[in-house]
Each structure stands twice: as C-alpha cells, then as structure tokens.
Amino acid sequence: MVVPGIYRTKFNQYDSIVRPLLAWLDAQGVTIQLGTTVTDLAFAAGSEVTVQALHWTRNGATEQIALGPDEFVFVTDGSMTADSTLGSTTTPPTLHTTRSADAWKLWRTLAATSCRRS
C-alpha cells in the first residue's frame, strides 16, 4: 500500500541513502570516522554561531580537532526515539531520561554552553 505524502526508497534506507552518500563523500576526500561519539562543540566568541573545534570519544579515548574558517559543521542532535516511552489512550507516556542516549548528552552539553554564551 502506498501512503500519499510518504516517500519510500527503492531499497532500505541504508542501502538507498547512507551507502551512496558515504561513497560520494569518500570520493570528495571527506574523512569519515565511524564508532565516534561527539561530546562537545567549541564555539567562537561573538554573536554568530561558529564552531572552532569538535570534541569526541572513540575507542575510549577523548580527542578533538580544531576547525578552520572555511570548514562546516552540520549537527543532527537529539533523537525522536532515544529514551522514549509509551503511553496508552488513557495514560500519557512518562518522561524517562535516566538512560540518556549519547545524542541527548550532547544536547544537554550544548544547551549548557548556549546558556553560558548568552
């Protein structure tokens, strides 16, 4: 059944979108680092949002890299399903944050940083 307004890929999303995108990025010389959790972004002082460095953990080690003025950072933060709970037609879902997925940990770090910058 085809649902109007919902687009589907020919294959699963990984084979239809992720693999071709990774191959294209690799061909452009982009460094792809899997198994890495971004833990913080270092922002430049000022009113514009400019990231100066990325901080991450990989294989238990903490690392960082400085970014130049011509480099871009795209962050997809949070998750629609991380730490989600289910409700019913009579009971709302409970707020559950004790497991705190890594995406939410980064969100909390960035929110705290944003508050310090204001």
Kinemage of the C-alpha trace (Angstrom):
@kinemage 1
@onewidth
@group {chain A} dominant
@subgroup {mainchain}
@vectorlist {calphas} color= white
{ca met a 1} P 0.000 0.000 0.000
{ca val a 2} L 1.321 3.446 -0.913
{ca val a 3} L 0.530 6.213 1.571
{ca pro a 4} L 0.229 9.657 -0.040
{ca gly a 5} L 2.812 12.135 1.202
{ca ile a 6} L 5.263 9.481 2.412
{ca tyr a 7} L 8.210 8.787 0.158
{ca arg a 8} L 9.874 5.398 0.251
{ca thr a 9} L 13.237 4.385 -1.118
{ca lys a 10} L 13.557 1.503 -3.556
{ca phe a 11} L 15.681 -0.424 -1.070
{ca asn a 12} L 16.106 0.039 2.674
{ca gln a 13} L 17.269 3.493 3.765
{ca tyr a 14} L 20.826 2.365 4.499
{ca asp a 15} L 21.377 0.893 1.021
{ca ser a 16} L 19.440 3.629 -0.770
{ca ile a 17} L 20.755 6.699 1.038
{ca val a 18} L 23.574 6.091 3.511
{ca arg a 19} L 25.873 3.871 1.425
{ca pro a 20} L 25.743 6.059 -1.722
{ca leu a 21} L 26.237 9.210 0.379
{ca leu a 22} L 29.241 7.715 2.201
{ca ala a 23} L 30.752 6.641 -1.134
{ca trp a 24} L 30.268 10.133 -2.584
{ca leu a 25} L 31.722 11.857 0.487
{ca asp a 26} L 34.710 9.491 0.450
{ca ala a 27} L 35.305 10.291 -3.237
{ca gln a 28} L 35.311 14.015 -2.318
{ca gly a 29} L 38.108 13.421 0.205
{ca val a 30} L 35.917 13.726 3.302
{ca thr a 31} L 37.265 11.935 6.375
{ca ile a 32} L 34.612 9.559 7.694
{ca gln a 33} L 35.105 8.453 11.282
{ca leu a 34} L 32.680 5.750 12.443
{ca gly a 35} L 32.331 4.497 16.017
{ca thr a 36} L 32.729 8.041 17.312
{ca thr a 37} L 30.567 9.979 19.761
{ca val a 38} L 30.700 13.773 19.534
{ca thr a 39} L 30.728 15.089 23.098
{ca asp a 40} L 31.034 18.858 22.638
{ca leu a 41} L 31.458 21.683 20.162
{ca ala a 42} L 33.775 24.584 20.991
{ca phe a 43} L 32.149 27.833 19.893
{ca ala a 44} L 33.964 31.018 18.924
{ca ala a 45} L 33.206 34.148 20.920
{ca gly a 46} L 30.763 36.562 19.342
{ca ser a 47} L 27.162 36.752 18.254
{ca glu a 48} L 27.446 34.344 15.315
{ca val a 49} L 27.371 30.603 15.883
{ca thr a 50} L 30.800 29.447 14.746
{ca val a 51} L 32.301 26.122 15.786
{ca gln a 52} L 36.070 26.269 16.386
{ca ala a 53} L 36.613 22.651 17.413
{ca leu a 54} L 34.930 19.259 17.700
{ca his a 55} L 35.377 17.074 20.787
{ca trp a 56} L 34.645 13.325 20.664
{ca thr a 57} L 35.351 9.942 22.147
{ca arg a 58} L 36.408 6.922 20.121
{ca asn a 59} L 37.631 3.587 21.464
{ca gly a 60} L 37.602 5.037 24.988
{ca ala a 61} L 39.916 7.925 24.093
{ca thr a 62} L 38.920 11.599 24.119
{ca glu a 63} L 40.068 13.590 21.102
{ca gln a 64} L 39.457 16.954 19.476
{ca ile a 65} L 40.197 18.739 16.239
{ca ala a 66} L 40.393 22.463 15.524
{ca leu a 67} L 38.366 23.739 12.584
{ca gly a 68} L 39.326 26.395 10.101
{ca pro a 69} L 37.190 29.323 8.944
{ca asp a 70} L 36.271 27.581 5.670
{ca glu a 71} L 35.082 24.340 7.301
{ca phe a 72} L 31.459 23.485 8.005
{ca val a 73} L 29.820 21.628 10.881
{ca phe a 74} L 26.406 20.026 10.470
{ca val a 75} L 24.918 18.627 13.666
{ca thr a 76} L 21.906 16.371 13.922
{ca asp a 77} L 21.195 16.435 17.613
{ca gly a 78} L 18.752 14.549 19.770
{ca ser a 79} L 16.592 11.679 18.673
{ca met a 80} L 12.907 11.107 18.116
{ca thr a 81} L 13.073 7.723 19.823
{ca ala a 82} L 16.006 7.771 22.267
{ca asp a 83} L 14.741 7.333 25.830
{ca ser a 84} L 11.165 7.291 24.562
{ca thr a 85} L 8.371 5.596 26.497
{ca leu a 86} L 4.899 4.523 25.506
{ca gly a 87} L 1.593 5.723 26.839
{ca ser a 88} L -1.921 4.492 26.169
{ca thr a 89} L -5.238 6.033 25.283
{ca thr a 90} L -5.777 6.779 28.977
{ca thr a 91} L -2.247 7.293 30.335
{ca pro a 92} L 0.398 9.668 28.963
{ca pro a 93} L 3.943 8.372 28.480
{ca thr a 94} L 6.287 9.060 31.352
{ca leu a 95} L 9.349 11.254 30.925
{ca his a 96} L 12.284 8.882 31.047
{ca thr a 97} L 15.786 10.353 30.912
{ca thr a 98} L 17.786 8.073 33.189
{ca arg a 99} L 19.392 6.126 30.331
{ca ser a 100} L 20.310 9.332 28.478
{ca ala a 101} L 21.339 8.347 24.976
{ca asp a 102} L 24.530 9.976 23.677
{ca ala a 103} L 22.577 12.350 21.423
{ca trp a 104} L 20.775 13.746 24.464
{ca lys a 105} L 24.048 14.054 26.365
{ca leu a 106} L 25.405 16.242 23.562
{ca trp a 107} L 22.174 18.262 23.532
{ca arg a 108} L 22.486 18.908 27.273
{ca thr a 109} L 26.139 19.936 26.872
{ca leu a 110} L 25.284 22.320 24.036
{ca ala a 111} L 22.328 23.750 25.948
{ca ala a 112} L 24.571 24.462 28.947
{ca thr a 113} L 27.174 26.045 26.635
{ca ser a 114} L 24.494 28.167 24.992
{ca cys a 115} L 23.338 29.415 28.389
{ca arg a 116} L 26.900 30.389 29.304
{ca arg a 117} L 27.268 32.283 25.999
{ca ser a 118} L 24.069 34.322 26.459
